[in-house]
C-alpha cells in the first residue's frame, strides 16, 4: 500500500475505535435528547412502521402478564400508547402512560386518549415521584434500553403492590447486529465523520433481565426471547424503515451534517450487499420477562 493510498482495514478500525473513545470521553452526553428528537420525528408514522409489526409480540407479553380486572396499570415509555390502551381494555380501568417524547404523546392522546391518561416525563423520574405500593401492573414495551434499566426495574418493583406484576419486552443488545455491522463499516471508512456516540443500555439476554428483576426482589414468572425479521426492497429503504420505527433512534445524528449524505449512501450500499431474493433482511432480536412482587 502506498503512503498516499487508503488506510488498511486494520488501521481503519483502529482509527474508528480511537474516535469513539475520544467522543465518549470528551463530549457531553446528548443521547436522551437525540433519542427524543428521533421519536418526535417518527411519531406520525410510528404505528404503521413499528407498532403493527410488533403487535403480536406486545400482545404476547400482555397475555403472559395476565392482569386482573380493576388493576391500576402504569405503562412506562408508552410511545403512541398501544400497550397503554390494551392495559385499559384488559383491566376495565383507565391506564396511565408516561413518555418523554411530546410527539409520541400527541399521537397517543389523539388515538388512545379515551382509554388512558398520558404524562410527559422521564420514566425513571416519574417512578421516583410515585408512592410505594401505588400500582398493580407496570409495563415497559420496546424502550428499556433507552432508559437506565436497573433504576427502572427497581423503581417499578417499589411502586408495585404485593402481588403486582412488571412486564417488560425490549430489543436485545444484539437486536440489529447485521445493521450495526454495516453502519460501523461505513464509519470505519470515514471515522472523522462520526460526531456523536449513542450511549444506550440494551441488555444482552433475557436471563439478564430476569436477574435484574430478582435483584429487585421480584419473582420471575416468565422469561423468554426470540426474533422477528422483515425485508426491505433496498438498503436505503431499510434505513428509512429503521428510522421510522425508532429502532435506530438518534443514529441519524451520528454523522457530521456535511458528511451525512455520503456516510448514509455508503451505509445503504453495504445493506444492499446483504440483499436476498426477498429483499434486505432486518432482524429484531428481543427479550422479555414478567416479574411478580411477593
For each residue, the residues with C-beta under 8 A, 3 or more apart:
1: 5 6 8
2: 5
3:
4:
5: 1 2
6: 1
7: 11 12 15
8: 1 11 12
9: 12 13 188
10: 13 14
11: 7 8 14 15
12: 7 8 9 15 16 188 189 191
13: 9 10 16 17 188
14: 10 11 17 18
15: 7 11 12 18 19 188 191
16: 12 13 19 20 184 187 188 191 194
17: 13 14 20 21
18: 14 15 21 22 191
19: 15 16 22 23 191 192 194
20: 16 17 23 24 194 197
21: 17 18 24 25
22: 18 19 25 26
23: 19 20 26 27 194 195 196 197
24: 20 21 27 197 199
25: 21 22
26: 22 23
27: 23 24 30 196 197
28:
29: 32 199
30: 27 33 34 196
31: 34 35 198 199 200 250
32: 29 35 36 100 122 146
33: 30 36 37
34: 30 31 37 38 196 198 249 250 253
35: 31 32 38 39 146 198 249 250
36: 32 33 39 40 100 101
37: 33 34 40 41 250 253
38: 34 35 41 42 243 246 248 249 250 251 252 253
39: 35 36 42 43 46 79 101 103 104 246 249
40: 36 37 43 101 102 103 104
41: 37 38 103
42: 38 39 45 46 49 103 243 244 245 246 249
43: 39 40 46 80 101 103 104 106 107
44: 103 107
45: 42 48 49 244
46: 39 42 43 49 50 51 79 80 104 107 244 245 246
47: 50 51 52 80 82 107 111
48: 45 51 52 244
49: 42 45 46 52 53 241 244 245
50: 46 47 53 54 142 244 245 246 247
51: 46 47 48 54 55 58 79 80 82
52: 47 48 49 55
53: 49 50 228 230 245
54: 50 51 57 58 142 228 284
55: 51 52 58 59 82
56: 59 60
57: 54 60 61 169 226 228 286 288
58: 51 54 55 61 62 82 83 86 141 142 169
59: 55 56 62 63 86
60: 56 57 63 64 288
61: 57 58 64 65 139 141 167 168 169 288 290
62: 58 59 65 67 83 86 87 90 139 167
63: 59 60 66
64: 60 61 167 221 222 288 290
65: 61 62 137 139 165 167 290
66: 63 165
67: 62 71 73 87 90 91 136 137 165
68: 71 91 136
69: 91 92
70: 91 92 93
71: 67 68 87 91 93 136 137
72: 91 93 134 135 136 137
73: 67 84 87 88 91 93 95 96 135 136 137 138 139
74: 95 96 97 98 130 135 137 138 139 159
75: 78 81 83 84 87 95 96 97 98 116 138 139 140 141
76: 98 123 126 127 138 139 140 143 147 152 156
77: 98 99 100 123 140 141 142 143 144 146 147
78: 75 81 83 84 97 98 99 104 105 108 118 141
79: 39 46 51 82 83 99 101 104 108 141 142 143 246
80: 43 46 47 51 104 107 108 111 112
81: 75 78 84 85 97 107 108 109 111 112 116 118
82: 47 51 55 58 79 85 86 112
83: 58 62 75 78 79 86 87 139 141
84: 73 75 78 81 87 88 95 96 97 108 112 115 116 118
85: 81 82 88 89 95 111 112 115 116
86: 58 59 62 82 83 89 90
87: 62 67 71 73 75 83 84 90 91 95 116 137 139
88: 73 84 85 91 92 93 94 95 115 116
89: 85 86 92 115
90: 62 67 86 87
91: 67 68 69 70 71 72 73 87 88 95 137
92: 69 70 88 89
93: 70 71 72 73 88
94: 88 115 116 117
95: 73 74 75 84 85 87 88 91 115 116 117
96: 73 74 75 84 116 117 118 119
97: 74 75 78 81 84 105 108 112 116 117 118 119
98: 74 75 76 77 78 118 119 120 121 123 126
99: 77 78 79 104 105 108 118 120 121 123
100: 32 36 77 120 121 122 123
101: 36 39 40 43 79 104 105 120
102: 40 105 106 120
103: 39 40 41 42 43 44 106 107
104: 39 40 43 46 78 79 80 99 101 107 108
105: 78 97 99 101 102 108 109 118 120
106: 43 102 103 109 110
107: 43 44 46 47 80 81 103 104 110 111
108: 78 79 80 81 84 97 99 104 105 111 112 113 116 118
109: 81 105 106 112 113 118
110: 106 107 113
111: 47 80 81 85 107 108
112: 80 81 82 84 85 97 108 109 115 116 118
113: 108 109 110 116 118
114:
115: 84 85 88 89 94 95 112
116: 75 81 84 85 87 88 94 95 96 97 108 112 113
117: 94 95 96 97
118: 78 81 84 96 97 98 99 105 108 109 112 113
119: 96 97 98 126
120: 98 99 100 101 102 105
121: 98 99 100 125 126
122: 32 100 125 126
123: 76 77 98 99 100 126 127 140 143 147 152
124: 127 128 147 148 151 152 155
125: 121 122 128 129
126: 76 98 119 121 122 123 129 130
127: 76 123 124 130 152 155 156 158 159
128: 124 125 155
129: 125 126
130: 74 126 127 134 135 159
131: 134 159
132: 158 159
133: 159 160 161 162
134: 72 130 131 159 161
135: 72 73 74 130 138 159 160 161 164
136: 67 68 71 72 73 160 161 163 164 165
137: 65 67 71 72 73 74 87 91 160 164 165 166 167
138: 73 74 75 76 135 156 159 160 164 165 166 167
139: 61 62 65 73 74 75 76 83 87 166 167 168
140: 75 76 77 123 143 144 147 152 156 166 167 168 169 170
141: 58 61 75 77 78 79 83 167 168 169 170
142: 50 54 58 77 79 169 170 171 246
143: 76 77 79 123 140 146 147 170
144: 77 140 147 149 152 168 170 201 202 203 209
145: 149 170 171 173 200 201 202 203
146: 32 35 77 143 200 201 249
147: 76 77 123 124 140 143 144 151 152 201
148: 124 151 152 201
149: 144 145 152 153 201 203 209 212
150: 153 154 212 215
151: 124 147 148 154 155
152: 76 123 124 127 140 144 147 148 149 155 156
153: 149 150 156 157 166 168 209 212 213 216 218 291
154: 150 151 157 158 215 216
155: 124 127 128 151 152 158 159
156: 76 127 138 140 152 153 159 160 166 216
157: 153 154 160 166 213 216 217 218 291 293
158: 127 132 154 155
159: 74 127 130 131 132 133 134 135 138 155 156
160: 133 135 136 137 138 156 157 164 165 166 218 293
161: 133 134 135 136 164 293
162: 133 293 294
163: 136 292 293
164: 135 136 137 138 160 161 292 293
165: 65 66 67 136 137 138 160 221 290 291 292 293
166: 137 138 139 140 153 156 157 160 213 218 290 291 292 293
167: 61 62 64 65 137 138 139 140 141 288 289 290
168: 61 139 140 141 144 153 209 288 289 290 291
169: 57 58 61 140 141 142 286 287 288
170: 140 141 142 143 144 145 202 203 209 286 287 288
171: 142 145 175 176 202 247 284 285 286 287
172: 175 202 203 204 205 206 225 285 286 287
173: 145 202 203 204
174: 177 204 285
175: 171 172 202 247 283 284 285 286
176: 171 179 180 242 247 248 282 283 284
177: 174 180 181 283 285
178: 181 182 274 281 282 283
179: 176 182 183 238 242 248 271 282
180: 176 177 183 184
181: 177 178 184 185
182: 178 179 185 186 267 270 271 274
183: 179 180 186 187 251 254 267
184: 16 180 181 187 188
185: 181 182 188 189 270
186: 182 183 189 190 263 264 266 267 270
187: 16 183 184 190 191 193 194 254 255 263
188: 9 12 13 15 16 184 185 191
189: 12 185 186 266
190: 186 187 193 194 259 262 263 266
191: 12 15 16 18 19 187 188 194
192: 19 256 259
193: 187 190 255 256 259 260 262 263
194: 16 19 20 23 187 190 191 197 254 255 256
195: 23 253 254 255 256
196: 23 27 30 34 250 253 254
197: 20 23 24 27 194 254
198: 31 34 35 250 251 254
199: 24 29 31
200: 31 145 146
201: 144 145 146 147 148 149
202: 144 145 170 171 172 173 175
203: 144 145 149 170 172 173 208 209 212 287
204: 172 173 174 208
205: 172 208 209 225 287
206: 172 209 210 223 224 225 287 288 289
207: 210 211 223
208: 203 204 205 211 212 287
209: 144 149 153 168 170 203 205 206 212 213 223 287 288 289
210: 206 207 213 214 220 223 289 291
211: 207 208 214 215
212: 149 150 153 203 208 209 215 216
213: 153 157 166 209 210 216 218 220 289 291
214: 210 211 217 218 219 220 291
215: 150 154 211 212
216: 153 154 156 157 212 213 291
217: 157 214 293 294
218: 153 157 160 166 213 214 291 292 293 294
219: 214 291 292 293 294
220: 210 213 214 223 289 290 291 292
221: 64 165 290 291 292
222: 64 288 289 290
223: 206 207 209 210 220 288 289 290
224: 206 287 288 289
225: 172 205 206 285 286 287 288
226: 57 285 286
227: 283 284 285 286
228: 53 54 57 283 284 286
229: 281 282 283 284
230: 53 241 281 282
231: 276 278 279 280 281 282
232: 235 237 238 241 279 280 282
233: 237 279 280
234: 237 238 268 271 272 275 279 280
235: 232 238 239 267 268 269 270 271 272 273 274 275 280
236: 239 240 268 271
237: 232 233 234 240 241 280
238: 179 232 234 235 241 242 268 271 280 282
239: 235 236 242 243 248 264 267 268 271
240: 236 237 243 244
241: 49 230 232 237 238 244 245 282
242: 176 179 238 239 245 247 248 251 282
243: 38 42 239 240 248 251 252
244: 42 45 46 48 49 50 240 241
245: 42 46 49 50 53 241 242 248
246: 38 39 42 46 50 79 142 249
247: 50 171 175 176 242 284
248: 38 176 179 239 242 243 245 251 252
249: 34 35 38 39 42 146 246
250: 31 34 35 37 38 196 198 253 254
251: 38 183 198 242 243 248 254
252: 38 243 248 260
253: 34 37 38 195 196 250
254: 183 187 194 195 196 197 198 250 251
255: 187 193 194 195 259 260 263 264
256: 192 193 194 195 259 260
257: 260
258:
259: 190 192 193 255 256 262 263
260: 193 252 255 256 257 263 264
261: 264 265
262: 190 193 259 265 266
263: 186 187 190 193 255 259 260 266 267
264: 186 239 255 260 261 267 268
265: 261 262 268 269
266: 186 189 190 262 263 269 270
267: 182 183 186 235 239 263 264 270 271
268: 234 235 236 238 239 264 265 271 272
269: 235 265 266 272 273
270: 182 185 186 235 266 267 273 274
271: 179 182 234 235 236 238 239 267 268 274 275 280
272: 234 235 268 269 275 280
273: 235 269 270
274: 178 182 235 270 271 280 281
275: 234 235 271 272 279 280
276: 231 279 280 281
277:
278: 231 281
279: 231 232 233 234 275 276
280: 231 232 233 234 235 237 238 271 272 274 275 276
281: 178 229 230 231 274 276 278
282: 176 178 179 229 230 231 232 238 241 242
283: 175 176 177 178 227 228 229
284: 54 171 175 176 227 228 229 247
285: 171 172 174 175 177 225 226 227
286: 57 169 170 171 172 175 225 226 227 228
287: 169 170 171 172 203 205 206 208 209 224 225
288: 57 60 61 64 167 168 169 170 206 209 222 223 224 225
289: 167 168 206 209 210 213 220 222 223 224
290: 61 64 65 165 166 167 168 220 221 222 223
291: 153 157 165 166 168 210 213 214 216 218 219 220 221
292: 163 164 165 166 218 219 220 221
293: 157 160 161 162 163 164 165 166 217 218 219
294: 162 217 218 219
